[in-house]
């Protein structure tokens, strides 16, 4: 089919998109936003592809062999990558916001943002190198501040609340891995020529060296303050969970009580409740 703005294509687009009773007042034909977007989709897709391609071309020309390894090139690449992540994140957030009105459009926007982010990351990493970008990002004041925040007792407590069950599973797997390694070297001499190849201290260990590094890090935490913050995090989580349920229960009782009241009084009550729920951070939405 052609993509002209005529009666035949309008009828086809309306049929494909299952439009509601909305009319185009200009020529008195039934047309809706979804059908109009279907008409404009080739232009939108081509424009997005041209924009992404032009951006990739300019990026590849600005970050090339001349800037590879230089401090200025690494700094520029880190800024471009950070800006791309923020921009695509905003686009994905906007796409998720309109998902209720048009899921297909939201999926298309998310796909375009993902392609753009992957392209920018591929060009930057292949031109500069992942290790150089990581080192430059870690030297920025923001990342140093974030590192200090993540090393605080509050974030340690949050890590305990989220990762404690998984850490126990990792401990069990590490123990089985260590026992299997020692048993294999002790039973099959083809795998390990002599038992002396295994460190004598390692034959008496229960976990792998990586787990012992983690345990050594945990040993230096201030556990009294960490456990105190764990209580706060658990209280906040349970308050958020049960607060939502109690809010729905209270609202159902309020709705039943407002049936016989005056219309203006009901509007005032709903305005007060809505304002209170909007300003309350515990209640989502």
C-alpha positions as CSV (number, residue, x, y, z in Angstrom):
1,X,0.0,0.0,0.0
2,X,1.0,3.6,-0.5
3,X,1.3,6.0,2.4
4,X,-0.9,8.8,1.1
5,X,-3.4,10.7,3.2
6,X,-6.5,9.6,1.4
7,X,-9.8,8.0,2.3
8,X,-8.7,4.4,1.5
9,X,-5.6,4.6,3.7
10,X,-7.6,6.3,6.5
11,X,-10.1,3.5,6.6
12,X,-7.3,0.9,6.6
13,X,-5.5,2.6,9.4
14,X,-8.7,3.0,11.4
15,X,-9.4,-0.7,10.9
16,X,-5.9,-1.8,11.8
17,X,-5.7,0.3,15.0
18,X,-9.4,-0.3,16.2
19,X,-10.0,3.4,16.6
20,X,-12.8,4.7,18.8
21,X,-15.5,7.2,17.7
22,X,-13.1,10.1,17.2
23,X,-13.4,12.1,13.9
24,X,-11.1,14.2,11.9
25,X,-13.1,17.5,11.6
26,X,-11.1,18.7,8.7
27,X,-12.6,16.2,6.2
28,X,-15.2,14.4,8.4
29,X,-13.4,11.1,8.4
30,X,-13.0,8.8,11.4
31,X,-9.4,8.9,12.5
32,X,-7.7,8.6,15.9
33,X,-4.2,9.4,17.3
34,X,-3.0,5.8,16.9
35,X,-4.0,5.7,13.2
36,X,-2.4,9.1,12.6
37,X,0.8,7.9,14.3
38,X,0.7,4.9,11.9
39,X,0.5,7.3,9.0
40,X,3.5,9.3,10.3
41,X,5.5,6.3,11.5
42,X,7.7,6.1,8.4
43,X,8.7,9.7,8.8
44,X,9.3,9.3,12.5
45,X,11.4,6.1,12.1
46,X,13.5,7.6,9.3
47,X,14.0,10.8,11.3
48,X,15.1,8.8,14.4
49,X,17.4,6.7,12.3
50,X,19.0,9.8,10.7
51,X,19.4,11.4,14.1
52,X,21.0,8.3,15.6
53,X,23.2,7.7,12.5
54,X,24.4,11.3,12.4
55,X,25.2,11.3,16.1
56,X,27.2,8.0,15.8
57,X,29.0,9.5,12.8
58,X,30.0,12.7,14.6
59,X,30.9,10.7,17.7
60,X,33.2,8.4,15.8
61,X,34.9,11.3,14.0
62,X,35.4,13.2,17.3
63,X,36.7,10.2,19.2
64,X,39.3,8.7,17.0
65,X,43.0,7.7,16.9
66,X,44.0,11.3,17.6
67,X,42.3,11.3,21.0
68,X,42.8,7.6,21.8
69,X,44.6,7.3,25.2
70,X,44.8,11.1,25.7
71,X,43.4,12.6,28.9
72,X,41.2,15.0,26.9
73,X,39.8,12.1,24.8
74,X,39.0,10.0,27.8
75,X,37.3,12.8,29.6
76,X,35.2,13.7,26.5
77,X,34.3,10.0,26.0
78,X,33.3,9.7,29.7
79,X,31.1,12.8,29.4
80,X,29.5,11.6,26.2
81,X,28.7,8.2,27.7
82,X,27.3,9.7,30.9
83,X,25.1,12.1,28.9
84,X,23.9,9.3,26.6
85,X,23.0,7.2,29.6
86,X,21.0,10.1,31.2
87,X,19.3,11.0,27.9
88,X,18.2,7.5,27.1
89,X,17.1,6.9,30.7
90,X,14.8,10.0,30.4
91,X,13.5,8.6,27.1
92,X,12.8,5.2,28.6
93,X,11.1,6.8,31.6
94,X,8.9,8.8,29.3
95,X,8.1,5.7,27.2
96,X,7.2,3.8,30.4
97,X,4.9,6.7,31.3
98,X,2.9,6.4,28.1
99,X,2.8,2.6,28.2
100,X,-0.8,2.7,29.4
101,X,-2.0,4.7,26.5
102,X,0.0,2.9,23.8
103,X,2.1,-0.1,24.6
104,X,3.4,-0.6,21.0
105,X,4.6,3.0,20.9
106,X,6.2,2.7,24.3
107,X,8.0,-0.5,23.1
108,X,9.2,1.2,20.0
109,X,10.6,4.2,22.0
110,X,12.4,1.9,24.4
111,X,13.9,-0.1,21.5
112,X,15.2,3.1,19.9
113,X,16.7,4.3,23.1
114,X,18.4,0.9,23.7
115,X,19.9,1.0,20.2
116,X,21.2,4.5,20.6
117,X,22.7,3.7,24.0
118,X,24.3,0.5,22.7
119,X,25.7,2.3,19.7
120,X,27.2,5.1,21.8
121,X,28.7,2.7,24.3
122,X,30.2,0.5,21.5
123,X,31.9,3.5,19.8
124,X,33.2,5.0,23.0
125,X,34.5,1.7,24.5
126,X,36.1,0.6,21.2
127,X,37.8,4.0,20.7
128,X,39.0,4.7,24.2
129,X,38.9,1.4,26.1
130,X,36.8,0.3,29.0
131,X,39.6,0.4,31.6
132,X,40.5,4.0,30.7
133,X,36.9,5.1,30.9
134,X,36.4,3.3,34.2
135,X,39.5,4.9,35.7
136,X,38.4,8.3,34.6
137,X,34.9,7.9,35.9
138,X,36.2,6.6,39.2
139,X,38.3,9.8,39.5
140,X,35.4,12.2,39.2
141,X,34.2,13.9,42.3
142,X,30.7,12.5,41.9
143,X,31.8,8.9,41.8
144,X,34.1,9.5,44.8
145,X,31.2,11.0,46.7
146,X,29.0,8.0,45.7
147,X,31.8,5.7,46.8
148,X,31.8,7.3,50.2
149,X,28.0,7.0,50.3
150,X,28.0,3.3,49.5
151,X,30.7,2.7,52.1
152,X,28.4,4.3,54.8
153,X,26.6,2.2,57.4
154,X,23.2,3.1,55.9
155,X,24.1,1.4,52.6
156,X,25.8,-1.5,54.4
157,X,22.5,-2.1,56.2
158,X,20.5,-1.8,52.9
159,X,22.9,-4.4,51.4
160,X,22.3,-6.7,54.3
161,X,18.5,-6.4,53.9
162,X,18.6,-7.1,50.2
163,X,21.4,-9.6,49.8
164,X,21.5,-11.7,53.0
165,X,19.5,-14.7,51.6
166,X,21.6,-14.7,48.4
167,X,24.8,-14.5,50.4
168,X,23.9,-17.6,52.3
169,X,23.3,-19.4,49.1
170,X,26.7,-18.2,47.8
171,X,28.4,-19.5,51.0
172,X,26.9,-22.9,50.4
173,X,28.0,-23.0,46.8
174,X,31.5,-21.8,47.7
175,X,31.8,-24.6,50.4
176,X,30.7,-27.2,47.9
177,X,33.1,-25.8,45.3
178,X,36.0,-25.9,47.7
179,X,35.2,-29.5,48.9
180,X,34.9,-30.7,45.3
181,X,38.2,-29.1,44.3
182,X,40.1,-30.7,47.2
183,X,38.4,-34.1,46.7
184,X,39.2,-34.1,42.9
185,X,42.9,-33.3,43.5
186,X,43.1,-35.9,46.2
187,X,41.3,-38.7,44.2
188,X,42.5,-38.1,40.7
189,X,46.2,-37.6,40.4
190,X,45.8,-36.7,36.7
191,X,44.1,-33.5,37.6
192,X,46.8,-32.5,40.2
193,X,50.2,-34.1,40.0
194,X,50.8,-34.1,43.7
195,X,48.9,-33.0,46.8
196,X,51.7,-30.6,47.5
197,X,50.4,-28.4,44.6
198,X,47.5,-27.6,46.9
199,X,48.5,-25.1,49.6
200,X,48.4,-26.7,53.0
201,X,46.4,-23.9,54.4
202,X,43.9,-24.2,51.5
203,X,43.2,-27.9,52.3
204,X,41.7,-26.8,55.7
205,X,39.7,-23.9,54.3
206,X,35.9,-24.0,54.0
207,X,35.3,-21.4,51.3
208,X,37.0,-20.1,48.2
209,X,39.5,-17.2,48.4
210,X,36.9,-14.7,47.0
211,X,34.5,-15.5,49.8
212,X,37.3,-15.0,52.4
213,X,37.9,-11.5,50.9
214,X,34.2,-10.7,51.3
215,X,34.3,-12.0,54.9
216,X,37.3,-9.9,55.6
217,X,35.5,-6.9,54.3
218,X,32.5,-7.7,56.4
219,X,34.7,-8.1,59.5
220,X,35.7,-4.4,59.3
221,X,32.2,-3.1,59.3
222,X,30.7,-1.3,62.3
223,X,28.1,-3.9,63.0
224,X,26.4,-2.1,65.9
225,X,25.5,0.8,63.7
226,X,24.8,-1.4,60.7
227,X,22.3,-3.5,62.7
228,X,20.6,-0.4,63.9
229,X,20.1,0.8,60.3
230,X,18.9,-2.6,59.4
231,X,16.0,-2.1,61.9
232,X,15.2,1.2,60.2
233,X,15.2,-0.3,56.7
234,X,13.0,-3.2,57.8
235,X,10.6,-0.8,59.5
236,X,10.4,1.4,56.4
237,X,9.8,-1.6,54.1
238,X,7.0,-3.0,56.3
239,X,5.5,0.5,56.6
240,X,5.5,0.9,52.9
241,X,4.0,-2.6,52.3
242,X,1.3,-2.4,55.0
243,X,0.7,1.3,54.5
244,X,-0.5,0.7,51.0
245,X,-2.9,-2.0,52.1
246,X,-4.2,0.0,55.0
247,X,-4.7,3.0,52.7
248,X,-6.9,1.0,50.4
249,X,-8.9,-0.4,53.3
250,X,-9.4,3.1,54.8
251,X,-10.4,4.5,51.4
252,X,-13.0,1.8,50.8
253,X,-14.6,2.7,54.2
254,X,-14.4,6.4,53.3
255,X,-16.1,5.8,50.0
256,X,-19.0,4.0,51.6
257,X,-19.4,6.8,54.1
258,X,-19.4,9.5,51.4
259,X,-22.3,8.1,49.4
260,X,-25.0,10.0,51.3
261,X,-23.1,13.3,51.7
262,X,-23.5,16.5,49.7
263,X,-21.7,16.8,46.4
264,X,-19.6,19.8,47.4
265,X,-18.7,18.2,50.7
266,X,-17.5,15.1,48.9
267,X,-15.4,17.2,46.6
268,X,-13.8,18.9,49.5
269,X,-13.1,15.6,51.3
270,X,-11.6,14.1,48.1
271,X,-9.4,17.2,47.6
272,X,-8.1,17.0,51.2
273,X,-7.5,13.2,50.9
274,X,-5.8,13.5,47.5
275,X,-3.6,16.4,48.7
276,X,-2.6,14.4,51.7
277,X,-1.8,11.2,49.7
278,X,0.1,13.2,47.2
279,X,2.3,14.9,49.8
280,X,2.8,11.6,51.7
281,X,5.9,9.8,50.4
282,X,4.9,6.5,51.9
283,X,1.9,6.2,49.6
284,X,3.0,5.4,46.0
285,X,1.5,7.2,43.0
